[in-house]
């Protein structure tokens, strides 16, 4: 059952994704190398999953990526006013 609810968050409607794409920061590759960034659609899906289910960040399905990494994006976006702009 958890697999079903997680998979629907991966299917972000195109209209919603277009709105997110307009307001989320653009991240460039680091010239220092390191681990590549998560795909932004996974980050958005993970954030929506946590907000809709109320689960802990580290308890979100691994298919979204690292819960702590997605939480860091969430905190950054709150500070930048991304969600207020979406609203």
PyMOL CGO cylinders between C-alpha atoms (Angstrom):
from pymol import cmd
from pymol.cgo import CYLINDER

trace = [
    CYLINDER, 0.00, 0.00, 0.00, 2.80, 2.46, 0.84, 0.3, 1, 1, 1, 1, 1, 1,
    CYLINDER, 2.80, 2.46, 0.84, 4.27, 1.75, -2.59, 0.3, 1, 1, 1, 1, 1, 1,
    CYLINDER, 4.27, 1.75, -2.59, 1.00, 2.84, -4.24, 0.3, 1, 1, 1, 1, 1, 1,
    CYLINDER, 1.00, 2.84, -4.24, 0.80, 6.12, -2.34, 0.3, 1, 1, 1, 1, 1, 1,
    CYLINDER, 0.80, 6.12, -2.34, 4.47, 6.89, -2.99, 0.3, 1, 1, 1, 1, 1, 1,
    CYLINDER, 4.47, 6.89, -2.99, 4.15, 6.24, -6.72, 0.3, 1, 1, 1, 1, 1, 1,
    CYLINDER, 4.15, 6.24, -6.72, 1.34, 8.77, -7.19, 0.3, 1, 1, 1, 1, 1, 1,
    CYLINDER, 1.34, 8.77, -7.19, 3.64, 11.50, -5.86, 0.3, 1, 1, 1, 1, 1, 1,
    CYLINDER, 3.64, 11.50, -5.86, 6.08, 10.70, -8.66, 0.3, 1, 1, 1, 1, 1, 1,
    CYLINDER, 6.08, 10.70, -8.66, 3.35, 11.57, -11.15, 0.3, 1, 1, 1, 1, 1, 1,
    CYLINDER, 3.35, 11.57, -11.15, 3.32, 15.32, -10.63, 0.3, 1, 1, 1, 1, 1, 1,
    CYLINDER, 3.32, 15.32, -10.63, 0.82, 16.84, -13.07, 0.3, 1, 1, 1, 1, 1, 1,
    CYLINDER, 0.82, 16.84, -13.07, 2.54, 18.81, -15.83, 0.3, 1, 1, 1, 1, 1, 1,
    CYLINDER, 2.54, 18.81, -15.83, 0.66, 22.02, -14.91, 0.3, 1, 1, 1, 1, 1, 1,
    CYLINDER, 0.66, 22.02, -14.91, 1.89, 21.81, -11.29, 0.3, 1, 1, 1, 1, 1, 1,
    CYLINDER, 1.89, 21.81, -11.29, 5.44, 20.99, -12.36, 0.3, 1, 1, 1, 1, 1, 1,
    CYLINDER, 5.44, 20.99, -12.36, 5.46, 24.03, -14.70, 0.3, 1, 1, 1, 1, 1, 1,
    CYLINDER, 5.46, 24.03, -14.70, 4.52, 26.25, -11.75, 0.3, 1, 1, 1, 1, 1, 1,
    CYLINDER, 4.52, 26.25, -11.75, 7.24, 24.74, -9.55, 0.3, 1, 1, 1, 1, 1, 1,
    CYLINDER, 7.24, 24.74, -9.55, 9.78, 25.02, -12.36, 0.3, 1, 1, 1, 1, 1, 1,
    CYLINDER, 9.78, 25.02, -12.36, 9.20, 28.78, -12.51, 0.3, 1, 1, 1, 1, 1, 1,
    CYLINDER, 9.20, 28.78, -12.51, 9.95, 29.41, -8.85, 0.3, 1, 1, 1, 1, 1, 1,
    CYLINDER, 9.95, 29.41, -8.85, 12.52, 26.85, -7.67, 0.3, 1, 1, 1, 1, 1, 1,
    CYLINDER, 12.52, 26.85, -7.67, 16.15, 27.98, -7.78, 0.3, 1, 1, 1, 1, 1, 1,
    CYLINDER, 16.15, 27.98, -7.78, 18.37, 26.91, -10.65, 0.3, 1, 1, 1, 1, 1, 1,
    CYLINDER, 18.37, 26.91, -10.65, 21.19, 24.75, -9.37, 0.3, 1, 1, 1, 1, 1, 1,
    CYLINDER, 21.19, 24.75, -9.37, 24.39, 24.50, -11.37, 0.3, 1, 1, 1, 1, 1, 1,
    CYLINDER, 24.39, 24.50, -11.37, 26.90, 21.67, -11.22, 0.3, 1, 1, 1, 1, 1, 1,
    CYLINDER, 26.90, 21.67, -11.22, 29.68, 22.24, -8.74, 0.3, 1, 1, 1, 1, 1, 1,
    CYLINDER, 29.68, 22.24, -8.74, 33.11, 22.75, -10.29, 0.3, 1, 1, 1, 1, 1, 1,
    CYLINDER, 33.11, 22.75, -10.29, 34.49, 20.83, -7.30, 0.3, 1, 1, 1, 1, 1, 1,
    CYLINDER, 34.49, 20.83, -7.30, 32.67, 17.65, -8.31, 0.3, 1, 1, 1, 1, 1, 1,
    CYLINDER, 32.67, 17.65, -8.31, 30.97, 15.64, -5.59, 0.3, 1, 1, 1, 1, 1, 1,
    CYLINDER, 30.97, 15.64, -5.59, 27.67, 13.87, -5.51, 0.3, 1, 1, 1, 1, 1, 1,
    CYLINDER, 27.67, 13.87, -5.51, 25.22, 14.97, -8.23, 0.3, 1, 1, 1, 1, 1, 1,
    CYLINDER, 25.22, 14.97, -8.23, 22.08, 16.81, -7.16, 0.3, 1, 1, 1, 1, 1, 1,
    CYLINDER, 22.08, 16.81, -7.16, 18.79, 14.98, -6.92, 0.3, 1, 1, 1, 1, 1, 1,
    CYLINDER, 18.79, 14.98, -6.92, 16.39, 15.45, -9.83, 0.3, 1, 1, 1, 1, 1, 1,
    CYLINDER, 16.39, 15.45, -9.83, 14.11, 18.37, -8.94, 0.3, 1, 1, 1, 1, 1, 1,
    CYLINDER, 14.11, 18.37, -8.94, 10.98, 16.34, -9.74, 0.3, 1, 1, 1, 1, 1, 1,
    CYLINDER, 10.98, 16.34, -9.74, 12.05, 13.81, -7.08, 0.3, 1, 1, 1, 1, 1, 1,
    CYLINDER, 12.05, 13.81, -7.08, 12.64, 16.63, -4.60, 0.3, 1, 1, 1, 1, 1, 1,
    CYLINDER, 12.64, 16.63, -4.60, 9.20, 18.15, -5.28, 0.3, 1, 1, 1, 1, 1, 1,
    CYLINDER, 9.20, 18.15, -5.28, 7.58, 14.69, -5.10, 0.3, 1, 1, 1, 1, 1, 1,
    CYLINDER, 7.58, 14.69, -5.10, 9.32, 13.94, -1.80, 0.3, 1, 1, 1, 1, 1, 1,
    CYLINDER, 9.32, 13.94, -1.80, 8.27, 17.26, -0.29, 0.3, 1, 1, 1, 1, 1, 1,
    CYLINDER, 8.27, 17.26, -0.29, 4.67, 16.75, -1.39, 0.3, 1, 1, 1, 1, 1, 1,
    CYLINDER, 4.67, 16.75, -1.39, 4.76, 13.20, 0.00, 0.3, 1, 1, 1, 1, 1, 1,
    CYLINDER, 4.76, 13.20, 0.00, 5.88, 14.36, 3.45, 0.3, 1, 1, 1, 1, 1, 1,
    CYLINDER, 5.88, 14.36, 3.45, 3.42, 17.26, 3.51, 0.3, 1, 1, 1, 1, 1, 1,
    CYLINDER, 3.42, 17.26, 3.51, 0.51, 15.02, 2.46, 0.3, 1, 1, 1, 1, 1, 1,
    CYLINDER, 0.51, 15.02, 2.46, 1.28, 12.01, 4.66, 0.3, 1, 1, 1, 1, 1, 1,
    CYLINDER, 1.28, 12.01, 4.66, 2.84, 13.69, 7.69, 0.3, 1, 1, 1, 1, 1, 1,
    CYLINDER, 2.84, 13.69, 7.69, 5.62, 11.11, 7.80, 0.3, 1, 1, 1, 1, 1, 1,
    CYLINDER, 5.62, 11.11, 7.80, 9.11, 11.95, 9.03, 0.3, 1, 1, 1, 1, 1, 1,
    CYLINDER, 9.11, 11.95, 9.03, 11.61, 13.11, 6.42, 0.3, 1, 1, 1, 1, 1, 1,
    CYLINDER, 11.61, 13.11, 6.42, 13.83, 10.09, 6.94, 0.3, 1, 1, 1, 1, 1, 1,
    CYLINDER, 13.83, 10.09, 6.94, 10.79, 7.75, 6.73, 0.3, 1, 1, 1, 1, 1, 1,
    CYLINDER, 10.79, 7.75, 6.73, 9.84, 8.81, 3.17, 0.3, 1, 1, 1, 1, 1, 1,
    CYLINDER, 9.84, 8.81, 3.17, 10.24, 6.12, 0.50, 0.3, 1, 1, 1, 1, 1, 1,
    CYLINDER, 10.24, 6.12, 0.50, 13.80, 5.88, -0.81, 0.3, 1, 1, 1, 1, 1, 1,
    CYLINDER, 13.80, 5.88, -0.81, 12.53, 6.28, -4.39, 0.3, 1, 1, 1, 1, 1, 1,
    CYLINDER, 12.53, 6.28, -4.39, 12.49, 10.06, -3.83, 0.3, 1, 1, 1, 1, 1, 1,
    CYLINDER, 12.49, 10.06, -3.83, 16.08, 10.19, -2.63, 0.3, 1, 1, 1, 1, 1, 1,
    CYLINDER, 16.08, 10.19, -2.63, 17.66, 10.98, 0.70, 0.3, 1, 1, 1, 1, 1, 1,
    CYLINDER, 17.66, 10.98, 0.70, 15.14, 12.30, 3.22, 0.3, 1, 1, 1, 1, 1, 1,
    CYLINDER, 15.14, 12.30, 3.22, 17.74, 14.57, 4.79, 0.3, 1, 1, 1, 1, 1, 1,
    CYLINDER, 17.74, 14.57, 4.79, 18.73, 16.01, 1.39, 0.3, 1, 1, 1, 1, 1, 1,
    CYLINDER, 18.73, 16.01, 1.39, 15.09, 16.66, 0.47, 0.3, 1, 1, 1, 1, 1, 1,
    CYLINDER, 15.09, 16.66, 0.47, 14.51, 18.25, 3.88, 0.3, 1, 1, 1, 1, 1, 1,
    CYLINDER, 14.51, 18.25, 3.88, 17.47, 20.57, 3.24, 0.3, 1, 1, 1, 1, 1, 1,
    CYLINDER, 17.47, 20.57, 3.24, 15.89, 21.65, -0.07, 0.3, 1, 1, 1, 1, 1, 1,
    CYLINDER, 15.89, 21.65, -0.07, 12.58, 22.20, 1.73, 0.3, 1, 1, 1, 1, 1, 1,
    CYLINDER, 12.58, 22.20, 1.73, 14.20, 24.41, 4.38, 0.3, 1, 1, 1, 1, 1, 1,
    CYLINDER, 14.20, 24.41, 4.38, 16.08, 26.41, 1.75, 0.3, 1, 1, 1, 1, 1, 1,
    CYLINDER, 16.08, 26.41, 1.75, 12.92, 26.90, -0.33, 0.3, 1, 1, 1, 1, 1, 1,
    CYLINDER, 12.92, 26.90, -0.33, 10.95, 28.04, 2.73, 0.3, 1, 1, 1, 1, 1, 1,
    CYLINDER, 10.95, 28.04, 2.73, 13.61, 30.67, 3.44, 0.3, 1, 1, 1, 1, 1, 1,
    CYLINDER, 13.61, 30.67, 3.44, 13.61, 31.77, -0.22, 0.3, 1, 1, 1, 1, 1, 1,
    CYLINDER, 13.61, 31.77, -0.22, 9.82, 32.09, -0.23, 0.3, 1, 1, 1, 1, 1, 1,
    CYLINDER, 9.82, 32.09, -0.23, 9.29, 29.48, -2.95, 0.3, 1, 1, 1, 1, 1, 1,
    CYLINDER, 9.29, 29.48, -2.95, 6.08, 28.16, -1.41, 0.3, 1, 1, 1, 1, 1, 1,
    CYLINDER, 6.08, 28.16, -1.41, 4.67, 31.63, -0.79, 0.3, 1, 1, 1, 1, 1, 1,
    CYLINDER, 4.67, 31.63, -0.79, 5.32, 32.46, -4.43, 0.3, 1, 1, 1, 1, 1, 1,
    CYLINDER, 5.32, 32.46, -4.43, 3.58, 29.25, -5.51, 0.3, 1, 1, 1, 1, 1, 1,
    CYLINDER, 3.58, 29.25, -5.51, 0.62, 30.11, -3.34, 0.3, 1, 1, 1, 1, 1, 1,
]
cmd.load_cgo(trace, "trace")
